């Protein structure tokens, strides 16, 4: 299931909002109210029921996906995306916590398919069967928000994500260390909104921004 935020024109770029583990689409879709016009916002529900909410993958510890589970749900996501976003439509991913790991897996798996990705208080899915070689995300706009007060995601994974994205991935990263622990603050939302505006302008100027 999915929830639609503002923007109902399927000719607009698509921003897919990916909720955290144990939540659902009804929470993160509210973020769209604070993000810029000029895009269609859709919050998708993760496919795995878990503890009264939903998850993007089975894990073997916080932030550590089971490779086979992540592959299965990424394939499921791509089948959904192919139905709602024809080739040439720019697609941005915005993920929080577990949704950030899922967004990271999607862009590592198929970087050309996406116009950008926001990784909010989460880790990339290291050691889950996906390539993390140098330059893997070359040219991809990435918004990265981490907090030194985050006590949910293991510190080693947060640090590894920060280091990889900023120094090895080849992505064009806008990175922020923010206060507030494991949550999206108004400051982060404001920075995210500006990044989305700039990224969509780049995508529009390139006519396609992403191809699949």
Backbone bond lengths (Angstrom), bond angles and torsions (degrees), N, CA, C in turn:
res aa  C-N    CA-C-N  psi(-1)  N-CA   C-N-CA  omega(-1)  CA-C   N-CA-C  phi
1 X - - - 1.459 - - 1.519 109.31 -
2 X 1.320 116.11 157.82 1.456 119.77 178.51 1.525 108.70 -143.85
3 X 1.318 114.73 158.65 1.457 122.03 176.73 1.518 107.89 -119.72
4 X 1.311 116.45 139.85 1.456 121.26 -176.93 1.523 109.90 -102.08
5 X 1.312 115.49 129.64 1.444 121.27 171.75 1.516 109.52 -91.16
6 X 1.303 116.71 -154.18 1.462 119.31 -177.81 1.519 110.47 -72.33
7 X 1.328 114.11 156.87 1.462 120.07 -179.08 1.515 110.50 90.95
8 X 1.327 116.81 107.10 1.463 119.69 -178.69 1.524 112.41 -117.79
9 X 1.328 116.59 9.61 1.452 121.01 179.90 1.524 109.15 -90.62
10 X 1.313 116.71 113.91 1.454 120.24 -177.09 1.520 112.70 -73.68
11 X 1.328 116.95 -2.37 1.457 119.94 172.46 1.528 111.71 -82.62
12 X 1.345 116.84 -13.71 1.460 121.19 179.12 1.524 110.41 -77.08
13 X 1.336 116.89 158.97 1.466 118.68 169.39 1.524 110.48 -55.99
14 X 1.319 116.37 151.01 1.460 122.45 -177.81 1.523 109.63 -107.03
15 X 1.335 116.37 127.54 1.461 122.32 173.49 1.523 107.30 -111.23
16 X 1.336 116.37 117.65 1.459 122.14 -178.73 1.516 108.49 -100.78
17 X 1.330 116.00 121.49 1.456 123.29 -178.93 1.529 108.88 -96.78
18 X 1.332 116.45 126.04 1.459 122.59 -173.63 1.529 109.11 -117.67
19 X 1.315 116.24 113.76 1.461 121.98 -173.45 1.532 112.35 -74.95
20 X 1.317 114.99 170.69 1.452 121.10 178.99 1.518 112.65 -82.29
21 X 1.318 114.99 170.08 1.458 122.05 -178.68 1.532 110.77 -62.93
22 X 1.332 116.07 133.90 1.446 121.58 178.70 1.512 114.66 83.15
23 X 1.336 117.32 0.85 1.465 121.96 177.92 1.522 109.05 -107.55
24 X 1.325 116.29 -164.56 1.463 120.27 174.31 1.522 109.01 -149.53
25 X 1.310 115.20 -176.22 1.461 120.52 -173.20 1.530 113.71 -68.57
26 X 1.326 117.49 -21.69 1.461 120.38 -175.19 1.526 112.29 -67.92
27 X 1.316 117.08 -22.67 1.462 119.98 -179.43 1.521 111.45 -83.27
28 X 1.309 116.75 -52.36 1.462 119.25 -173.09 1.528 112.77 -74.88
29 X 1.338 118.37 -20.23 1.465 119.03 -179.80 1.526 110.93 -63.26
30 X 1.334 117.14 -25.45 1.467 120.21 179.52 1.524 111.82 -65.09
31 X 1.323 116.11 -20.84 1.460 119.69 177.14 1.532 111.72 -60.77
32 X 1.331 116.35 -30.58 1.465 120.88 -176.96 1.524 112.28 -59.88
33 X 1.333 117.67 -28.46 1.462 120.26 -179.83 1.523 112.28 -62.88
34 X 1.322 116.60 -20.90 1.455 120.89 -175.90 1.527 112.61 -107.72
35 X 1.313 116.44 8.50 1.458 121.64 -178.88 1.517 110.40 -109.04
36 X 1.323 118.55 161.88 1.472 121.02 -168.45 1.517 113.90 -69.97
37 X 1.317 114.56 152.23 1.453 120.79 171.36 1.530 109.28 -67.48
38 X 1.326 115.14 170.58 1.453 119.26 177.97 1.509 113.57 97.20
39 X 1.345 116.87 9.40 1.462 121.74 177.08 1.517 108.80 -144.92
40 X 1.307 116.07 159.38 1.455 121.91 170.59 1.522 107.55 -98.02
41 X 1.327 116.53 129.00 1.459 122.23 -177.65 1.526 109.59 -108.40
42 X 1.323 115.10 127.38 1.454 120.83 178.76 1.528 108.42 -132.99
43 X 1.326 116.57 129.78 1.461 121.98 174.65 1.519 108.13 -103.98
44 X 1.297 116.22 121.49 1.459 122.14 -176.04 1.523 109.90 -100.69
45 X 1.328 116.38 140.85 1.463 121.23 175.25 1.522 110.07 -83.63
46 X 1.301 116.91 131.62 1.458 121.20 176.90 1.529 110.42 -62.88
47 X 1.330 117.93 152.46 1.469 119.92 -170.68 1.517 115.98 -86.02
48 X 1.330 119.58 -8.22 1.462 121.32 -174.83 1.524 109.51 -107.06
49 X 1.340 117.10 117.00 1.461 121.08 176.99 1.530 109.28 -72.64
50 X 1.345 115.67 134.58 1.464 119.06 -176.85 1.520 110.04 -158.04
51 X 1.317 116.22 119.98 1.472 122.51 172.12 1.526 113.29 51.86
52 X 1.314 116.42 45.06 1.449 120.86 177.72 1.509 114.28 81.47
53 X 1.323 117.35 -2.89 1.454 121.87 176.36 1.510 109.69 -133.21
54 X 1.317 116.28 -147.58 1.469 120.00 -174.17 1.529 109.79 -142.28
55 X 1.331 114.89 154.01 1.459 121.21 -177.76 1.518 110.08 -134.69
56 X 1.335 114.52 154.65 1.462 120.96 -178.47 1.519 112.61 -86.52
57 X 1.327 117.65 -16.34 1.459 120.83 -179.28 1.522 108.62 -166.53
58 X 1.321 115.26 154.56 1.461 120.14 167.91 1.522 107.48 -72.35
59 X 1.327 116.24 148.71 1.452 116.87 -179.71 1.526 111.87 -130.97
60 X 1.306 114.31 165.11 1.459 122.12 178.40 1.525 109.60 -113.67
61 X 1.299 115.18 29.15 1.454 124.40 -175.50 1.512 108.35 139.29
62 X 1.313 117.71 155.85 1.458 121.25 -175.62 1.524 110.39 -57.03
63 X 1.348 114.88 124.54 1.453 120.85 177.99 1.515 114.96 79.60
64 X 1.333 117.14 7.98 1.460 120.85 -176.95 1.538 109.02 -123.94
65 X 1.334 117.33 89.75 1.471 120.23 -176.41 1.523 112.73 -67.95
66 X 1.320 114.58 149.25 1.462 121.11 165.68 1.521 106.92 -73.57
67 X 1.325 116.62 124.65 1.466 120.85 -171.43 1.522 112.32 -56.89
68 X 1.335 117.79 -45.09 1.463 120.67 -177.10 1.524 111.04 -65.68
69 X 1.314 117.09 -36.73 1.458 120.65 178.65 1.519 110.88 -67.76
70 X 1.325 116.68 -44.39 1.459 119.76 179.38 1.525 111.03 -62.80
71 X 1.309 117.63 -41.68 1.467 120.12 177.81 1.528 110.75 -60.59
72 X 1.319 116.89 -43.30 1.458 120.37 -178.86 1.525 111.79 -63.02
73 X 1.329 117.48 -44.97 1.464 119.27 -177.44 1.529 111.57 -74.92
74 X 1.323 117.94 -29.96 1.467 118.64 174.85 1.529 110.45 -66.54
75 X 1.321 117.54 -39.71 1.467 120.22 176.52 1.526 110.44 -63.75
76 X 1.326 116.10 -39.90 1.473 121.05 176.46 1.526 110.60 -61.01
77 X 1.322 116.50 -44.21 1.463 120.59 179.44 1.519 111.05 -62.37
78 X 1.331 117.32 -44.83 1.458 120.06 -178.24 1.522 111.62 -63.38
79 X 1.328 117.58 -35.23 1.461 120.29 176.23 1.524 110.21 -64.29
80 X 1.339 116.57 -41.48 1.469 119.94 176.23 1.523 110.71 -63.94
81 X 1.320 116.79 -45.30 1.457 120.89 -176.83 1.524 111.41 -62.95
82 X 1.306 117.21 -38.51 1.459 120.43 179.67 1.530 111.74 -61.72
83 X 1.328 116.98 -24.74 1.459 120.39 178.98 1.526 112.55 -80.42
84 X 1.318 117.30 -28.96 1.472 120.11 -173.35 1.516 113.71 -106.78
85 X 1.315 117.87 -15.35 1.465 120.65 -176.95 1.516 109.87 -134.54
86 X 1.316 117.11 99.83 1.459 119.95 178.74 1.517 110.88 -65.46
87 X 1.315 118.25 159.76 1.470 120.82 177.85 1.522 111.22 -53.33
88 X 1.322 115.49 136.81 1.453 120.52 -179.30 1.509 114.08 98.26
89 X 1.346 118.21 -14.88 1.458 120.18 177.54 1.523 109.18 -83.80
90 X 1.338 119.11 121.08 1.467 119.49 179.27 1.527 111.86 -62.12
91 X 1.320 116.01 136.37 1.461 122.62 -179.73 1.526 108.52 -126.77
92 X 1.332 116.28 122.82 1.456 123.01 173.50 1.524 109.02 -108.73
93 X 1.309 115.62 141.83 1.458 122.15 176.46 1.519 109.26 -109.14
94 X 1.334 116.34 133.87 1.457 121.66 174.90 1.524 107.05 -127.26
95 X 1.330 116.26 110.12 1.452 120.13 -176.16 1.514 112.37 -121.59
96 X 1.327 115.07 140.73 1.466 121.64 176.45 1.524 109.52 -113.72
97 X 1.330 116.80 130.43 1.465 123.14 174.46 1.535 110.85 57.59
98 X 1.338 118.14 -114.41 1.461 118.82 176.92 1.512 112.61 -61.07
99 X 1.329 116.89 -32.73 1.457 120.65 176.00 1.516 112.28 -68.19
100 X 1.346 116.86 -28.05 1.463 120.60 175.38 1.520 110.33 -68.13
101 X 1.337 116.74 -42.07 1.466 120.14 176.95 1.523 110.86 -62.54
102 X 1.328 116.05 -38.58 1.463 120.07 179.45 1.529 110.41 -67.55
103 X 1.330 117.14 -44.03 1.465 120.40 176.23 1.520 110.46 -59.47
104 X 1.334 116.14 -42.26 1.446 119.53 177.78 1.514 112.56 -61.31
105 X 1.333 116.61 -40.34 1.455 119.68 176.98 1.515 112.52 -62.93
106 X 1.322 116.71 -40.66 1.465 120.40 -179.58 1.515 112.07 -63.19
107 X 1.334 117.51 -43.69 1.466 118.37 -177.81 1.525 111.50 -75.40
108 X 1.328 117.89 -32.26 1.460 119.39 174.81 1.522 111.07 -66.07
109 X 1.304 116.11 -35.31 1.460 121.13 -178.61 1.523 112.25 -73.09
110 X 1.345 116.78 -37.01 1.467 120.18 -175.39 1.521 109.07 -152.02
111 X 1.317 116.35 74.50 1.451 120.89 -176.61 1.529 113.86 -55.35
112 X 1.360 120.39 -41.46 1.472 118.97 -176.58 1.524 114.51 -65.31
113 X 1.323 118.56 -14.52 1.462 120.67 -176.28 1.521 113.09 -76.22
114 X 1.327 117.56 -11.83 1.463 119.84 -169.80 1.523 111.30 -127.68
115 X 1.336 114.69 144.67 1.460 121.27 179.02 1.512 111.90 -87.26
116 X 1.330 118.16 -11.95 1.451 121.39 178.79 1.512 110.55 170.38
117 X 1.337 115.26 167.14 1.466 120.25 179.15 1.518 109.27 -148.48
118 X 1.333 115.81 138.09 1.459 122.50 173.92 1.517 108.81 -108.15
119 X 1.317 115.72 125.77 1.467 123.25 -179.05 1.527 106.81 -110.90
120 X 1.331 116.19 101.37 1.459 121.89 -173.82 1.524 109.77 -105.62
121 X 1.303 115.92 109.90 1.466 122.38 174.43 1.532 111.64 53.97
122 X 1.311 114.67 51.23 1.460 119.85 -179.92 1.513 111.34 -152.33
123 X 1.311 114.82 179.37 1.452 122.71 -178.55 1.521 110.14 -116.79
124 X 1.304 116.12 157.19 1.457 119.01 166.53 1.526 108.77 -73.93
125 X 1.341 117.75 155.46 1.467 120.65 -177.52 1.528 111.51 -83.83
126 X 1.320 115.45 73.33 1.452 120.01 178.19 1.533 110.25 -67.39
127 X 1.325 115.90 151.91 1.461 122.78 175.24 1.526 111.46 57.92
128 X 1.334 115.74 38.33 1.462 120.96 178.11 1.517 110.93 -125.53
129 X 1.318 116.01 27.15 1.457 120.45 175.39 1.509 115.03 83.38
130 X 1.336 118.09 10.25 1.460 121.37 -178.70 1.522 109.97 -109.14
131 X 1.337 117.30 146.59 1.464 119.90 -179.14 1.519 111.77 -71.86
132 X 1.313 115.92 135.21 1.466 121.79 175.25 1.527 108.78 -130.54
133 X 1.319 115.11 40.30 1.454 120.06 179.43 1.527 110.33 -73.78
134 X 1.316 115.55 164.17 1.460 120.59 178.69 1.525 110.49 -59.12
135 X 1.333 115.58 135.04 1.458 120.85 177.41 1.508 114.77 78.12
136 X 1.320 118.18 9.34 1.465 120.92 -176.48 1.527 112.18 -59.09
137 X 1.328 117.61 -34.53 1.472 121.44 -177.29 1.528 111.27 -108.18
138 X 1.301 116.30 34.21 1.469 121.39 -173.55 1.530 111.97 -51.39
139 X 1.325 115.79 122.67 1.456 121.72 175.53 1.513 115.79 80.71
140 X 1.325 118.73 -4.85 1.472 120.63 -177.06 1.522 110.42 -75.71
141 X 1.336 118.60 126.00 1.465 119.85 172.88 1.531 110.37 -67.95
142 X 1.320 116.27 127.39 1.464 122.12 179.97 1.516 109.02 -131.46
143 X 1.336 115.74 132.66 1.461 122.10 171.40 1.520 107.18 -105.95
144 X 1.321 116.49 125.24 1.462 121.61 -175.26 1.513 109.45 -124.63
145 X 1.329 116.80 122.45 1.461 121.71 176.83 1.524 108.91 -126.04
146 X 1.322 115.70 120.04 1.459 122.67 175.98 1.519 109.49 -128.59
147 X 1.328 115.50 159.08 1.456 121.20 176.17 1.518 109.57 -126.63
148 X 1.322 116.75 136.47 1.459 120.73 174.76 1.519 111.49 -69.01
149 X 1.326 116.41 -12.13 1.462 121.15 179.83 1.523 112.14 -98.90
150 X 1.318 117.15 10.15 1.464 121.48 179.99 1.526 109.04 -75.53
151 X 1.335 116.13 116.57 1.457 120.84 179.80 1.526 111.70 -113.16
152 X 1.331 116.26 18.97 1.467 120.95 178.34 1.526 110.24 -101.49
153 X 1.319 116.86 -54.80 1.458 121.19 178.88 1.526 108.51 -81.69
154 X 1.332 119.14 131.85 1.472 120.25 -179.95 1.517 112.14 -54.93
155 X 1.331 114.90 138.05 1.457 120.43 -175.83 1.521 112.53 -60.10
156 X 1.334 117.69 -36.27 1.462 118.64 -178.81 1.524 111.47 -63.94
157 X 1.339 117.03 -34.47 1.461 120.31 178.72 1.524 111.82 -73.86
158 X 1.319 116.66 -39.22 1.464 119.40 175.96 1.523 110.62 -61.89
159 X 1.316 116.54 -45.46 1.466 119.88 -179.26 1.524 111.10 -65.91
160 X 1.319 117.11 -39.78 1.467 119.70 179.67 1.528 110.74 -65.86
161 X 1.329 116.53 -39.45 1.467 120.87 177.74 1.523 110.83 -62.78
162 X 1.325 116.47 -46.71 1.465 121.56 179.40 1.521 110.32 -58.62
163 X 1.322 116.21 -48.65 1.457 121.27 -177.75 1.523 111.59 -63.89
164 X 1.327 116.90 -46.07 1.465 119.76 -177.91 1.525 111.04 -64.12
165 X 1.313 117.05 -48.12 1.464 119.04 -176.09 1.522 111.72 -64.42
166 X 1.319 117.34 -39.89 1.464 119.44 -174.32 1.527 113.41 -83.01
167 X 1.322 118.36 -25.31 1.465 118.37 -171.87 1.518 114.91 -122.16
168 X 1.328 119.00 -18.65 1.450 119.60 -173.55 1.522 114.35 -122.01
169 X 1.309 117.65 -30.73 1.466 121.17 -168.39 1.514 114.04 -70.00
170 X 1.335 117.38 -28.06 1.454 121.09 -173.52 1.515 113.37 84.74
171 X 1.333 117.60 -0.43 1.463 121.19 179.52 1.522 110.51 -71.63
172 X 1.343 115.32 157.42 1.464 122.16 171.54 1.530 106.97 -91.42
173 X 1.316 116.57 99.51 1.461 121.47 -167.60 1.525 111.55 -104.13
174 X 1.324 115.22 131.20 1.455 122.50 165.89 1.526 105.72 -105.37
175 X 1.330 116.82 110.27 1.462 121.17 -171.10 1.523 110.97 -116.33
176 X 1.335 115.09 140.13 1.456 121.35 179.03 1.522 109.72 -136.38
177 X 1.323 114.85 132.81 1.459 120.25 165.52 1.521 106.57 -100.46
178 X 1.313 115.25 123.00 1.459 120.22 -171.39 1.519 110.05 -125.53
179 X 1.324 115.81 160.32 1.456 121.91 174.54 1.524 108.95 -82.94
180 X 1.324 116.33 166.30 1.455 119.36 171.85 1.501 115.87 112.94
181 X 1.329 118.41 -0.98 1.450 119.24 176.94 1.517 112.97 72.60
182 X 1.342 115.90 -146.14 1.466 122.31 -173.72 1.523 110.02 -90.62
183 X 1.320 115.47 69.75 1.460 120.88 179.33 1.515 108.94 -161.35
184 X 1.319 115.23 157.01 1.458 121.08 178.76 1.516 108.08 -90.46
185 X 1.317 116.25 116.87 1.454 121.84 -176.95 1.531 110.86 -91.51
186 X 1.327 117.98 162.41 1.469 119.98 175.29 1.522 112.44 -56.12
187 X 1.329 117.93 -36.32 1.465 120.56 177.83 1.533 110.63 -60.40
188 X 1.336 115.74 -44.41 1.463 119.63 179.68 1.516 111.06 -65.24
189 X 1.329 116.93 -41.13 1.463 120.25 179.40 1.527 110.31 -60.54
190 X 1.329 117.04 -41.26 1.456 119.74 178.45 1.517 112.19 -62.84
191 X 1.323 116.68 -43.56 1.468 120.38 178.20 1.524 110.81 -65.58
192 X 1.331 116.40 -40.20 1.464 121.23 178.54 1.520 110.89 -61.89
193 X 1.322 116.59 -42.85 1.464 120.38 -179.69 1.528 111.12 -59.89
194 X 1.331 116.14 -44.07 1.457 119.16 178.23 1.513 112.19 -64.28
195 X 1.324 116.57 -39.98 1.467 120.65 178.97 1.523 110.84 -64.21
196 X 1.331 117.84 -42.13 1.460 120.62 178.80 1.523 110.13 -61.69
197 X 1.331 116.97 -44.43 1.467 119.72 179.28 1.514 111.35 -58.39
198 X 1.314 116.20 -46.69 1.465 119.41 -179.06 1.521 111.73 -67.40
199 X 1.304 116.61 -40.57 1.466 120.15 -178.05 1.519 111.12 -67.25
200 X 1.315 117.76 -40.75 1.460 120.21 179.09 1.513 111.34 -68.82
201 X 1.309 117.65 -32.68 1.454 120.20 175.53 1.521 110.53 -64.17
202 X 1.319 116.22 -40.95 1.456 120.87 176.67 1.521 110.25 -63.27
203 X 1.346 115.95 -44.69 1.459 120.49 -178.71 1.519 111.08 -63.14
204 X 1.348 116.44 -43.62 1.463 119.76 179.13 1.512 111.24 -64.02
205 X 1.346 115.69 -40.24 1.447 119.18 -179.17 1.523 112.73 -65.43
206 X 1.339 115.73 -25.90 1.457 120.40 179.01 1.517 111.85 -88.06
207 X 1.339 116.98 2.44 1.458 125.18 178.36 1.518 113.27 73.59
208 X 1.311 117.94 -36.59 1.456 118.88 -178.67 1.511 111.79 -121.93
209 X 1.301 118.22 -46.41 1.461 122.03 179.47 1.506 112.29 77.89
210 X 1.313 117.93 -38.51 1.459 121.48 179.27 1.504 108.51 -158.00
211 X 1.284 116.26 148.99 1.459 120.82 175.91 1.508 108.91 -130.76
212 X 1.313 114.66 150.95 1.465 119.13 178.90 1.514 108.18 -133.69
